[in-house]
Amino acid sequence: MRQDAYPGVTLDALPQLVAGVPARLSAQASDDVAISQVSFVLTHGNDAPIELGRRYQLPYAITYTPPLAWVGSSVSIVARATDTAGQETTSLALNTTIGRNQPPTIQFKKPAPGTIVFEGQRVALEVQAQDPDDGVARVIFLVDGKRVDAVSQPAGIPGAPSVYRGWFQTPLDGANRVFSLTAVAVDVSGQETSTAPLAIGTQADTVRPEVQIIDPVEGTVVTAGEPFTVNVAARDNVNVSQVSVLVDGGPVGSTSVASSSSSGRPQYSVSWLPSTDLSGHQVALQATASDTSSNVGASNPVTVELGLRPELLSLTDAFVEGAHGGTGQVNYAASKGAVITTVRWLARRMASRGVLVNGIAPGPVATPMTASIKFDVPNLPLRRV
């Protein structure tokens, strides 16, 4: 009968153990039958060995947090495997020194010292914050000692995993001022590190926004009495606060909500209901854009024509005789042919006003009045067409 072999066990390389910071300890174990359990044992100085924890199934790993009082102390750790027969094997000991939890590091990336921005401008504040032990928990941004933003996640910039971004809105009355920026990094253990103060300045914004009507274009015919969306592209060196649309100098609507356009410029949409009183006339559209400093820019005017809402003008009784004639019906065919010609003339005449003209040409209808007439269409279904 083959004798049951002792289990094999190896303690994986130890991570840097830092006082107060959780660390993962792991081991590899095997047996010719089965592993019953793996335990982790630590010896601190001349103290008695301490079992840190045990695992009964894969993965053989535990989480261990060294006490704060052990900073600078040397410890020895082993893994101990036991098989189902109760046989036990202890790994080689690994020795390490408990380190001190280091505070985070932080420095400004943007803006550069001495940067000048416009009053009312939204300024991006970017810092690089790192912690070698337990990670950065949050970054706090201050301006002149007052908190203006705080973030707990990196900005997600490709290639810059430790860059955090906050924002500062410069006041509208802040022209020709100097602001002192500071950022504070806080790690998971609550330790804080501050940047050196960084100064930026502001100046008055006197630049007008750029604005252009992109729809409708010059010469467009717009149907009176039906809602029409006027699309405007506007941008500013700081921020567009509102876009308004005017018709012949009078305001018809405004918006502060922007969407993206195919040209990449911010687009603003305003709904306009053209008056039916102006049908057949031309009107001038103009857009204005204002920024947070009350600078106003105006677009070039766009002239459009207001047309009537398309309507249906039907001239009935054109009848098929007007187009094809009929036996013994020369007078009738001639009058209906005149109706068809009238429809064609009116269609061309009224098209510029948005009026659709149709002539209705039904087939013959069997009634007592037409009973004695022989039609060219036999067997009329249901006595009508």
C-alpha positions as CSV (number, residue, x, y, z in Angstrom):
1,M,0.0,0.0,0.0
2,R,1.4,3.4,-1.0
3,Q,2.2,5.8,1.8
4,D,0.4,9.2,1.8
5,A,2.9,12.0,1.0
6,Y,3.2,15.2,2.9
7,P,1.7,18.3,1.2
8,G,3.8,20.9,-0.5
9,V,3.4,24.7,0.2
10,T,5.2,27.9,-1.0
11,L,4.5,31.4,0.3
12,D,4.2,33.9,-2.6
13,A,6.5,36.9,-2.6
14,L,5.4,39.4,0.0
15,P,4.1,42.8,-1.0
16,Q,5.4,45.9,0.7
17,L,3.8,45.8,4.2
18,V,2.7,49.3,5.3
19,A,1.3,50.0,8.8
20,G,-2.4,50.6,8.7
21,V,-2.7,49.5,5.0
22,P,-4.4,46.2,4.0
23,A,-2.1,43.8,2.1
24,R,-2.8,40.5,0.4
25,L,-0.9,37.4,1.4
26,S,-1.1,34.3,-0.8
27,A,0.4,30.8,-1.0
28,Q,0.5,27.8,-3.4
29,A,-0.2,24.3,-1.9
30,S,-0.6,20.8,-3.4
31,D,-1.0,17.2,-2.1
32,D,-1.2,13.8,-3.7
33,V,-4.7,13.4,-2.1
34,A,-6.2,16.7,-1.0
35,I,-5.4,19.9,0.9
36,S,-7.5,20.4,4.0
37,Q,-6.4,23.9,4.9
38,V,-3.6,26.5,4.5
39,S,-2.9,28.9,7.4
40,F,-0.7,32.0,7.5
41,V,1.5,32.6,10.6
42,L,3.5,35.7,11.5
43,T,6.3,36.1,14.0
44,H,7.0,39.6,15.4
45,G,10.4,39.9,17.1
46,N,10.5,37.6,20.1
47,D,6.7,37.3,20.4
48,A,4.9,34.1,20.0
49,P,3.8,33.3,16.5
50,I,0.4,34.6,15.5
51,E,-2.0,32.9,13.1
52,L,-3.2,35.6,10.7
53,G,-5.9,33.5,9.1
54,R,-6.6,30.3,7.2
55,R,-8.2,29.2,4.0
56,Y,-9.9,25.9,3.2
57,Q,-10.2,26.3,-0.5
58,L,-8.5,28.0,-3.4
59,P,-7.3,30.7,-3.7
60,Y,-5.2,30.3,-0.6
61,A,-5.0,34.0,0.2
62,I,-5.9,36.4,3.1
63,T,-5.9,40.2,3.7
64,Y,-3.7,41.4,6.5
65,T,-3.3,44.9,8.0
66,P,-0.1,45.6,10.0
67,P,-0.7,47.6,13.2
68,L,0.4,51.2,13.2
69,A,2.6,50.5,16.3
70,W,4.8,48.1,14.2
71,V,6.3,50.8,12.0
72,G,10.0,49.9,11.4
73,S,9.6,46.4,13.0
74,S,10.8,43.2,11.3
75,V,8.4,40.3,10.9
76,S,8.6,36.8,9.6
77,I,5.7,35.1,7.8
78,V,5.2,31.4,6.8
79,A,2.4,29.4,5.2
80,R,1.4,26.1,6.7
81,A,-0.5,23.4,4.6
82,T,-2.4,20.5,6.1
83,D,-3.7,17.6,4.1
84,T,-6.8,15.4,4.7
85,A,-4.6,13.0,6.7
86,G,-3.6,15.7,9.1
87,Q,0.0,15.8,7.8
88,E,1.5,19.3,7.9
89,T,4.2,21.2,6.0
90,T,5.5,24.7,6.6
91,S,6.9,26.9,3.9
92,L,10.2,28.8,4.0
93,A,9.9,32.0,6.0
94,L,9.9,35.4,4.3
95,N,11.1,38.3,6.3
96,T,10.2,42.0,5.8
97,T,10.0,45.3,7.6
98,I,6.7,47.1,8.3
99,G,6.9,50.5,6.5
100,R,5.4,53.8,7.4
101,N,2.3,55.0,5.4
102,Q,3.6,57.8,3.2
103,P,1.4,60.9,2.5
104,P,0.2,61.5,-1.1
105,T,2.1,63.8,-3.5
106,I,0.4,66.4,-5.6
107,Q,1.3,69.1,-8.1
108,F,-0.4,71.4,-10.5
109,K,-0.4,70.6,-14.2
110,K,-2.9,73.3,-15.4
111,P,-3.1,76.3,-15.5
112,A,0.4,77.5,-15.7
113,P,1.6,80.1,-13.1
114,G,0.7,83.6,-14.2
115,T,-2.0,82.5,-16.6
116,I,-4.5,85.3,-17.6
117,V,-8.1,84.4,-18.1
118,F,-11.3,86.4,-18.8
119,E,-13.8,87.3,-16.2
120,G,-16.6,84.8,-16.1
121,Q,-14.5,82.1,-17.7
122,R,-14.7,78.5,-16.5
123,V,-11.1,77.4,-15.8
124,A,-10.0,73.8,-15.8
125,L,-7.8,73.0,-12.7
126,E,-5.6,69.8,-13.3
127,V,-3.3,68.2,-10.8
128,Q,-1.2,65.1,-10.7
129,A,-1.9,63.3,-7.4
130,Q,-0.4,59.9,-6.4
131,D,-0.1,57.8,-3.2
132,P,2.4,54.9,-3.1
133,D,0.6,53.0,-0.3
134,D,-3.2,53.0,-0.2
135,G,-4.2,55.4,-3.0
136,V,-5.7,58.8,-3.4
137,A,-9.2,59.1,-1.9
138,R,-10.1,62.6,-3.2
139,V,-8.6,65.9,-4.4
140,I,-9.9,69.3,-3.1
141,F,-9.5,72.5,-5.1
142,L,-9.4,75.9,-3.3
143,V,-9.3,79.5,-4.6
144,D,-8.2,82.1,-2.1
145,G,-8.6,79.5,0.6
146,K,-12.3,78.7,-0.3
147,R,-13.3,75.3,-1.6
148,V,-14.5,75.5,-5.3
149,D,-14.5,71.8,-6.3
150,A,-13.7,68.3,-5.1
151,V,-13.3,65.0,-7.1
152,S,-12.7,61.4,-6.1
153,Q,-11.8,59.9,-9.5
154,P,-9.1,60.7,-12.0
155,A,-10.1,62.7,-15.1
156,G,-9.7,59.7,-17.4
157,I,-7.1,61.4,-19.6
158,P,-5.4,58.7,-21.8
159,G,-1.8,58.2,-20.7
160,A,-2.4,60.2,-17.5
161,P,-4.0,57.9,-15.0
162,S,-3.1,60.1,-12.0
163,V,-4.4,63.4,-13.2
164,Y,-7.5,64.8,-11.4
165,R,-9.5,67.7,-12.8
166,G,-11.7,70.3,-11.1
167,W,-13.3,73.6,-12.3
168,F,-13.3,77.2,-11.2
169,Q,-15.8,79.8,-12.5
170,T,-14.2,83.2,-12.4
171,P,-16.6,85.9,-11.2
172,L,-18.2,88.3,-13.7
173,D,-16.9,91.2,-11.6
174,G,-13.5,89.8,-11.4
175,A,-11.6,91.8,-14.0
176,N,-8.0,92.7,-13.2
177,R,-7.8,90.5,-10.2
178,V,-5.3,87.9,-9.0
179,F,-6.5,84.5,-7.6
180,S,-4.5,82.1,-5.5
181,L,-5.1,78.4,-6.4
182,T,-4.4,75.5,-4.1
183,A,-5.1,71.8,-4.3
184,V,-5.1,69.2,-1.5
185,A,-4.7,65.4,-2.0
186,V,-6.2,63.1,0.7
187,D,-5.2,59.4,0.8
188,V,-7.4,56.5,2.0
189,S,-5.8,56.8,5.5
190,G,-6.8,60.5,5.7
191,Q,-3.3,62.0,5.2
192,E,-3.2,65.3,3.3
193,T,-0.7,67.0,1.1
194,S,-1.2,70.5,-0.4
195,T,0.3,72.1,-3.4
196,A,2.2,75.4,-3.3
197,P,-0.1,78.3,-4.1
198,L,-0.4,79.1,-7.8
199,A,-1.5,82.6,-8.9
200,I,-3.6,83.4,-12.0
201,G,-5.0,86.7,-13.2
202,T,-8.2,87.9,-14.9
203,Q,-9.0,90.6,-17.4
204,A,-12.2,92.1,-18.7
205,D,-13.9,90.3,-21.6
206,T,-14.8,92.7,-24.4
207,V,-15.0,90.2,-27.3
208,R,-18.4,89.7,-28.9
209,P,-19.7,86.2,-29.6
210,E,-19.6,85.0,-33.2
211,V,-23.1,84.1,-34.5
212,Q,-24.5,82.9,-37.8
213,I,-27.9,81.6,-39.0
214,I,-27.3,78.2,-40.7
215,D,-30.9,77.4,-41.4
216,P,-32.8,78.8,-43.3
217,V,-30.5,80.1,-46.0
218,E,-31.0,83.2,-48.0
219,G,-34.1,83.1,-50.3
220,T,-35.8,80.1,-48.6
221,V,-39.6,80.0,-48.8
222,V,-41.1,79.4,-45.4
223,T,-44.7,78.4,-45.0
224,A,-46.7,80.9,-43.0
225,G,-48.8,79.5,-40.1
226,E,-46.5,76.4,-39.6
227,P,-43.8,76.2,-36.9
228,F,-40.2,76.5,-38.3
229,T,-37.0,75.8,-36.5
230,V,-34.3,78.4,-36.9
231,N,-30.8,76.9,-36.4
232,V,-28.0,79.2,-35.3
233,A,-24.3,78.6,-34.8
234,A,-22.7,80.6,-32.0
235,R,-19.4,80.6,-30.1
236,D,-17.5,82.8,-27.8
237,N,-14.0,83.1,-26.3
238,V,-15.6,82.5,-22.8
239,N,-19.1,81.3,-22.9
240,V,-22.4,81.9,-24.9
241,S,-25.1,82.6,-22.4
242,Q,-28.1,83.1,-24.7
243,V,-29.0,83.1,-28.4
244,S,-32.1,85.0,-29.7
245,V,-33.8,85.1,-33.1
246,L,-35.4,88.3,-34.4
247,V,-37.8,88.8,-37.4
248,D,-37.8,92.2,-38.9
249,G,-36.1,93.4,-35.7
250,G,-38.7,91.9,-33.3
251,P,-37.7,89.0,-31.0
252,V,-39.5,85.7,-31.6
253,G,-37.6,83.3,-29.2
254,S,-34.4,82.6,-27.4
255,T,-32.5,79.6,-25.9
256,S,-29.4,78.9,-23.8
257,V,-29.2,75.2,-24.7
258,A,-26.6,74.2,-27.3
259,S,-26.2,71.0,-29.2
260,S,-23.4,69.8,-31.5
261,S,-23.6,70.3,-35.3
262,S,-21.9,68.6,-38.2
263,S,-19.5,71.5,-38.4
264,G,-18.4,71.0,-34.8
265,R,-19.7,74.4,-33.8
266,P,-22.3,74.7,-31.0
267,Q,-25.8,74.9,-32.5
268,Y,-28.8,76.6,-30.9
269,S,-32.4,76.0,-32.2
270,V,-35.3,78.4,-31.8
271,S,-38.8,77.7,-32.9
272,W,-40.6,80.4,-34.9
273,L,-44.3,80.5,-36.0
274,P,-44.4,82.8,-39.1
275,S,-47.5,85.0,-39.2
276,T,-50.1,84.3,-41.9
277,D,-50.7,88.0,-42.1
278,L,-47.3,88.3,-43.9
279,S,-48.0,85.6,-46.5
280,G,-46.5,86.6,-49.8
281,H,-44.0,89.0,-48.2
282,Q,-40.3,88.8,-47.4
283,V,-39.0,89.1,-43.9
284,A,-35.5,89.5,-42.5
285,L,-34.2,87.0,-39.9
286,Q,-31.3,87.9,-37.6
287,A,-29.8,86.1,-34.6
288,T,-28.0,87.6,-31.7
289,A,-25.7,85.9,-29.1
290,S,-24.7,87.3,-25.7
291,D,-22.0,86.1,-23.4
292,T,-21.6,86.1,-19.6
293,S,-20.0,89.6,-19.8
294,S,-23.1,91.0,-21.7
295,N,-21.2,91.3,-24.9
296,V,-23.6,90.9,-27.8
297,G,-22.8,89.7,-31.3
298,A,-25.3,89.7,-34.3
299,S,-25.5,87.6,-37.4
300,N,-25.9,88.9,-40.9
301,P,-29.6,89.1,-41.8
302,V,-31.2,86.3,-43.9
303,T,-34.1,87.2,-46.1
304,V,-36.9,84.6,-46.5
305,E,-40.2,84.6,-48.3
306,L,-43.4,83.6,-46.4
307,G,-45.6,81.4,-48.6
308,L,-49.2,80.3,-48.0
309,R,-49.8,76.9,-46.4
310,P,-50.4,74.4,-49.2
311,E,-54.1,74.0,-49.8
312,L,-56.1,71.9,-52.2
313,L,-58.3,73.6,-54.8
314,S,-60.4,71.0,-56.5
315,L,-62.4,71.6,-59.7
316,T,-64.9,68.8,-59.9
317,D,-66.7,67.3,-62.9
318,A,-63.7,67.3,-65.3
319,F,-64.8,63.8,-66.2
320,V,-63.1,61.4,-68.5
321,E,-65.0,62.9,-71.6
322,G,-62.9,66.0,-71.1
323,A,-59.7,63.9,-71.8
324,H,-61.0,61.2,-74.1
325,G,-64.3,62.4,-75.6
326,G,-67.4,60.3,-75.9
327,T,-69.9,59.1,-78.5
328,G,-72.5,61.8,-79.2
329,Q,-71.1,64.1,-76.4
330,V,-69.0,66.6,-78.4
331,N,-70.5,69.6,-76.5
332,Y,-70.0,67.9,-73.1
333,A,-66.5,66.8,-73.9
334,A,-65.6,70.3,-75.1
335,S,-66.8,71.9,-71.8
336,K,-65.0,69.4,-69.7
337,G,-61.8,69.8,-71.8
338,A,-62.0,73.5,-70.9
339,V,-62.2,72.6,-67.2
340,I,-59.0,70.5,-67.6
341,T,-57.2,73.4,-69.3
342,T,-58.4,75.7,-66.6
343,V,-57.0,73.4,-63.9
344,R,-53.6,73.3,-65.6
345,W,-53.5,77.1,-65.9
346,L,-54.5,77.7,-62.3
347,A,-52.0,75.1,-61.1
348,R,-49.1,77.1,-62.6
349,R,-50.6,80.4,-61.5
350,M,-51.2,79.4,-57.8
351,A,-48.0,77.3,-57.3
352,S,-46.0,80.3,-56.1
353,R,-48.5,80.8,-53.3
354,G,-48.4,77.2,-52.1
355,V,-51.8,76.3,-53.5
356,L,-52.3,72.9,-55.0
357,V,-54.9,72.7,-57.8
358,N,-56.5,69.4,-58.9
359,G,-59.2,68.5,-61.3
360,I,-61.3,65.5,-60.4
361,A,-62.3,63.3,-63.4
362,P,-64.5,60.4,-62.3
363,G,-66.0,57.9,-64.6
364,P,-69.7,57.9,-65.6
365,V,-72.3,57.3,-62.9
366,A,-75.3,55.1,-63.7
367,T,-78.5,57.1,-62.6
368,P,-82.0,57.3,-64.0
369,M,-80.9,60.4,-65.9
370,T,-78.2,58.5,-67.7
371,A,-80.1,55.3,-68.2
372,S,-80.6,55.9,-72.0
373,I,-77.0,56.7,-72.6
374,K,-74.7,53.9,-73.8
375,F,-71.4,54.1,-72.0
376,D,-68.1,52.8,-73.3
377,V,-67.5,51.1,-70.0
378,P,-69.6,47.9,-69.6
379,N,-70.8,46.2,-66.4
380,L,-70.3,49.1,-64.0
381,P,-69.6,47.4,-60.5
382,L,-72.1,48.4,-57.9
383,R,-73.6,50.9,-60.4
384,R,-70.9,53.5,-59.7
385,V,-67.2,54.1,-60.3
